[in-house]
């Protein structure tokens, strides 16, 4: 967390919690928002089935597409926020893992898509692989932003020592 990012006089508590979110949390939220955007895009086609008058169909589709665009904009913002404090590989890995998991769960919950044991095994293997990749970035398994910054400082000190 950035110590000075939560000025309670400027933000409400809930908004300041979002602003001060950890980098890993921002990456995970980006993945979840991406899954939400996909659901909103898919639900726009359901407007035709639920509404008979053409103006209601168009209104429903416009609302769904607008919400989808908003979710994508928020997703991009959260992903960029995570990229500012994490290595790009870690931000991408966390975002993709959250996206795959939430997409499957939303598909099952909202569209009655089946979740088989094969899907559970597959998503478990993919997420396990993503965690291993993420941990390999720093070499010591530290997947925090501070670990990344410590590694950068060590590398800068080594370069200065070699030059001096």
Buried (B, 14 or more C-beta within 10 A) or exposed (E): EEEEEBEEEEBEEEEBEBBBBBBBBBBBBBBBBBBBBBBBBBBBEBBEEEBEEEEEBEEBBEBBBEBBEBBBEBBEBBBEBBBEBBBEEBBBBBBBBBBBBBBBBBBEEEEEEEEEEEBEEEBEEBBEEBBEEBBEBBEEEBBBBEBBEBBEEEEEEEEEEEEE
